[in-house]
Amino acid sequence: MKTNRILTGNVRTFLTRDSPAKNYIVNYVRDNLDKGTRSVALCFRGDFATLYYRCHQLLRIRNSQKGVIGEFDFRHARFTKNYKEILEKLKELGVDTSPFSDEPGKESRRYVRFPLPGFGEESLKAVLTIYKDLIDDFVDPEKREYAFDPKTQCRKSHNIEKDRQQQHFAA
């Protein structure tokens, strides 16, 4: 990690120094590896690090003007019936949900984010648990129909190519 020249200095510092958030992330990955599960991976892509869970982005760690932040792509969550309640829970935990928009075509407004340095272990654990539950819900083949507007039934899009790529990554 110290020789990765692409990572920004702030992200590299966050990932190499002790902090409650960094320690929890690293221990989370180690615990899953020790259990023999391949559902979790920490990868480095460009100038950021990404924590994957079940081949979906659980947390993207990147540099911003406000320092090192953790991001989650909340687009998939809008297919759950209670996504607005989930946004409120995240907001209570210190996650900035204001950038997210459920309007179609708003690509730059898909993430919810929070500052990682100084973020407590219990808060991070609670946030990641919410994100994991959303991913579990999203990838569960038993749950195909969702209503984010009670008047409109929406179907999830299951992209076969993406599913195959994720299976290859997990293997």
Secondary structure by P-SEA (a helix, b strand, c coil): ccccccccaaaaaaaccccaaaaaaaaaaaaaaaaccccbbbbbcccbbbbbccccccbbbbbccccbbbbbbcccccccccaaaaaaaaaaacccccccccccccccccccccccccccaaaaaaaaaaaaaaaaaaaccccccccccccbbbbbbbcaaaaaaaaaaac
